[in-house]
């Protein structure tokens, strides 16, 4: 097992913070940021865990992901070619 240096850990932490801040900035309701300090982005979640935000199921209905939609579309195209 390869040991990680402090520099590597800092770079990965900065990368995770940058990604999470970009996700948060995409949503307009967080005008001043989600967390007051940047370091909090690397340690905490940036999404809500309520049933509406989970997007897997909402009120008992399964919500399709992009991957599932793409798979259904390719299956539909395949069966249209066979007919």
TIMARGU-625540 format. One record per atom (N, C-alpha, C): atom name; x, y, z. Coordinates in Angstrom, 2 decimals. Last residue first. Layout:
residues N
 atomo       u       v       w
    CA       X       Y       Z
...
***
This chain:
residues 83
 atomo       u       v       w
     N  -38.56   -4.65  -36.04
    CA  -39.90   -4.75  -36.62
     C  -39.92   -4.50  -38.07
     N  -35.92   -3.99  -35.47
    CA  -36.27   -5.40  -35.68
     C  -37.63   -5.51  -36.39
     N  -35.94   -1.28  -34.99
    CA  -35.18   -1.79  -36.13
     C  -35.58   -3.23  -36.47
     N  -37.36   -1.12  -32.65
    CA  -37.94   -0.50  -33.84
     C  -37.24   -0.99  -35.09
     N  -35.59   -2.31  -30.89
    CA  -36.82   -3.04  -31.23
     C  -37.51   -2.43  -32.43
     N  -33.63   -0.27  -30.81
    CA  -33.28   -1.60  -31.25
     C  -34.54   -2.37  -31.69
     N  -35.06    1.90  -29.73
    CA  -34.51    1.99  -31.09
     C  -34.18    0.62  -31.65
     N  -35.57    0.80  -27.19
    CA  -36.68    1.15  -28.07
     C  -36.21    1.25  -29.52
     N  -32.98    0.59  -26.17
    CA  -33.80   -0.62  -26.35
     C  -34.95   -0.35  -27.31
     N  -32.28    3.30  -26.09
    CA  -31.54    2.40  -26.97
     C  -32.30    1.09  -27.20
     N  -34.16    4.22  -24.19
    CA  -34.17    4.77  -25.55
     C  -33.44    3.83  -26.51
     N  -33.37    2.82  -21.92
    CA  -34.70    2.59  -22.48
     C  -34.78    3.08  -23.92
     N  -30.82    3.95  -21.55
    CA  -30.95    2.52  -21.82
     C  -32.31    2.20  -22.43
     N  -31.49    6.61  -21.00
    CA  -30.66    6.31  -22.17
     C  -30.80    4.83  -22.55
     N  -32.89    6.29  -18.62
    CA  -33.57    6.85  -19.79
     C  -32.82    6.51  -21.07
     N  -30.83    5.33  -16.98
    CA  -31.98    4.48  -17.26
     C  -32.75    4.98  -18.48
     N  -29.14    7.57  -16.96
    CA  -28.65    6.30  -17.47
     C  -29.81    5.37  -17.82
     N  -30.72    9.49  -15.70
    CA  -30.30    9.69  -17.09
     C  -29.85    8.37  -17.73
     N  -33.33    7.77  -13.85
    CA  -32.08    8.50  -13.95
     C  -31.72    8.66  -15.43
     N  -36.79    8.06  -13.12
    CA  -35.73    7.50  -13.95
     C  -34.50    8.40  -13.93
     N  -38.34    7.55  -10.11
    CA  -37.92    8.58  -11.05
     C  -36.72    8.04  -11.81
     N  -41.10    5.78   -8.99
    CA  -39.68    5.69   -9.32
     C  -39.35    6.75  -10.37
     N  -43.33    6.87   -6.51
    CA  -43.04    6.72   -7.93
     C  -41.54    6.67   -8.14
     N  -43.72    7.40   -3.83
    CA  -43.93    6.03   -4.29
     C  -43.66    5.82   -5.77
     N  -42.98   10.09   -3.55
    CA  -44.38    9.69   -3.39
     C  -44.66    8.32   -4.01
     N  -40.19    9.37   -5.27
    CA  -40.91   10.49   -4.70
     C  -42.39   10.14   -4.71
     N  -36.97    8.05   -5.56
    CA  -38.39    7.78   -5.44
     C  -39.06    8.97   -4.76
     N  -34.64    9.38   -6.27
    CA  -34.80    7.97   -6.63
     C  -36.28    7.59   -6.58
     N  -34.46   11.99   -5.35
    CA  -34.76   11.75   -6.77
     C  -34.79   10.29   -7.19
     N  -33.89   13.38   -3.03
    CA  -33.21   12.11   -3.29
     C  -33.34   11.69   -4.74
     N  -35.51   15.58   -2.73
    CA  -34.16   15.79   -3.28
     C  -33.44   14.48   -3.59
     N  -37.83   14.56   -1.58
    CA  -37.91   15.28   -2.86
     C  -36.54   15.38   -3.52
     N  -37.01   13.40    0.86
    CA  -37.48   12.53   -0.23
     C  -37.56   13.25   -1.58
     N  -33.89   14.96    1.95
    CA  -35.34   14.80    2.00
     C  -35.81   13.96    0.80
     N  -31.27   15.55    2.18
    CA  -31.62   14.13    2.16
     C  -33.12   13.92    2.26
     N  -29.44   17.89    0.21
    CA  -30.48   17.61    1.19
     C  -30.81   16.12    1.10
     N  -25.91   18.22   -0.14
    CA  -27.26   18.01   -0.65
     C  -28.21   17.72    0.50
     N  -23.37   18.17    0.68
    CA  -23.82   19.41    0.06
     C  -25.23   19.27   -0.50
     N  -21.85   17.00    3.72
    CA  -22.65   16.78    2.52
     C  -23.09   18.13    1.96
     N  -18.45   17.77    4.84
    CA  -19.89   17.63    4.97
     C  -20.56   17.36    3.63
     N  -15.74   18.17    4.39
    CA  -16.14   17.27    5.45
     C  -17.62   16.95    5.46
     N  -15.30   20.00    2.42
    CA  -14.62   18.71    2.29
     C  -15.10   17.70    3.32
     N  -16.73   22.22    3.26
    CA  -17.18   21.51    2.06
     C  -16.54   20.13    1.96
     N  -15.29   23.28    5.32
    CA  -16.51   22.55    5.67
     C  -17.07   21.79    4.47
     N  -13.29   24.77    4.20
    CA  -12.95   23.46    4.73
     C  -14.17   22.63    5.09
     N  -14.49   27.26    3.64
    CA  -14.25   26.30    2.57
     C  -13.97   24.89    3.08
     N  -17.13   28.40    5.76
    CA  -15.70   28.19    5.52
     C  -15.52   27.10    4.46
     N  -19.95   28.51    5.74
    CA  -19.19   29.75    5.91
     C  -17.70   29.61    5.60
     N  -21.76   26.80    3.14
    CA  -21.00   26.76    4.39
     C  -20.18   28.05    4.51
     N  -23.08   27.81    0.89
    CA  -23.75   26.82    1.73
     C  -23.09   26.75    3.10
     N  -23.37   31.18   -0.24
    CA  -22.65   29.94   -0.02
     C  -23.37   29.06    0.96
     N  -25.11   33.22   -0.60
    CA  -23.88   33.50    0.14
     C  -23.04   32.26    0.38
     N  -27.18   31.99   -2.08
    CA  -26.53   33.20   -2.58
     C  -25.18   33.44   -1.90
     N  -28.59   29.40   -2.78
    CA  -27.50   29.60   -1.83
     C  -26.67   30.79   -2.29
     N  -30.34   29.28   -4.86
    CA  -30.90   29.63   -3.57
     C  -29.83   29.77   -2.48
     N  -29.16   28.47   -7.29
    CA  -29.21   29.90   -6.98
     C  -29.70   30.21   -5.58
     N  -26.79   26.10   -7.94
    CA  -28.12   26.30   -7.39
     C  -28.21   27.70   -6.83
     N  -24.12   26.35   -8.58
    CA  -25.06   26.12   -9.67
     C  -26.50   26.36   -9.21
     N  -22.78   26.46   -6.22
    CA  -22.96   27.73   -6.94
     C  -23.93   27.57   -8.11
     N  -22.73   23.73   -5.57
    CA  -23.54   24.65   -4.77
     C  -23.79   25.94   -5.51
     N  -20.91   22.82   -7.51
    CA  -22.27   22.27   -7.45
     C  -23.19   23.22   -6.70
     N  -18.65   24.26   -6.79
    CA  -19.24   24.46   -8.12
     C  -20.67   23.93   -8.15
     N  -18.14   23.22   -4.28
    CA  -18.51   24.63   -4.38
     C  -19.14   24.92   -5.74
     N  -17.43   20.59   -4.99
    CA  -18.64   20.81   -4.21
     C  -19.09   22.27   -4.26
     N  -15.03   21.09   -6.43
    CA  -16.16   20.42   -7.07
     C  -17.46   20.70   -6.32
     N  -13.42   22.31   -4.45
    CA  -13.74   23.02   -5.69
     C  -14.96   22.42   -6.38
     N  -13.22   20.25   -2.56
    CA  -13.85   21.52   -2.19
     C  -14.28   22.27   -3.44
     N  -11.83   18.35   -4.04
    CA  -13.18   18.04   -3.56
     C  -13.92   19.32   -3.19
     N   -9.41   19.73   -4.45
    CA  -10.21   19.28   -5.59
     C  -11.64   19.00   -5.18
     N   -8.48   20.04   -1.86
    CA   -8.81   21.24   -2.64
     C   -9.68   20.88   -3.85
     N   -8.04   17.35   -1.26
    CA   -9.01   18.10   -0.46
     C   -9.44   19.35   -1.23
     N   -6.02   16.76   -3.08
    CA   -7.30   16.06   -3.18
     C   -8.39   16.80   -2.41
     N   -3.99   18.47   -2.11
    CA   -4.51   18.62   -3.48
     C   -5.87   17.96   -3.64
     N   -3.59   17.45    0.49
    CA   -4.06   18.83    0.31
     C   -4.64   19.04   -1.08
     N   -2.65   14.87   -0.14
    CA   -3.88   15.03    0.63
     C   -4.46   16.42    0.46
     N   -0.27   15.55   -1.44
    CA   -1.30   14.82   -2.15
     C   -2.65   15.00   -1.46
     N    1.10   16.73    0.69
    CA    0.80   17.52   -0.50
     C   -0.33   16.86   -1.30
     N    1.50   14.63    2.42
    CA    0.62   15.72    2.82
     C    0.20   16.56    1.64
     N    1.37   11.49    0.61
    CA    2.05   12.62    1.21
     C    1.04   13.68    1.63
     N    0.43    8.13    1.26
    CA    0.14    9.42    0.64
     C    0.88   10.53    1.36
     N    1.89    4.98    0.64
    CA    1.57    6.04    1.59
     C    1.38    7.36    0.84
     N    0.58    2.13   -0.91
    CA    1.38    3.34   -1.06
     C    0.92    4.40   -0.04
     N    0.84   -1.18    0.00
    CA    0.00    0.00    0.00
     C    0.88    1.24    0.00
***
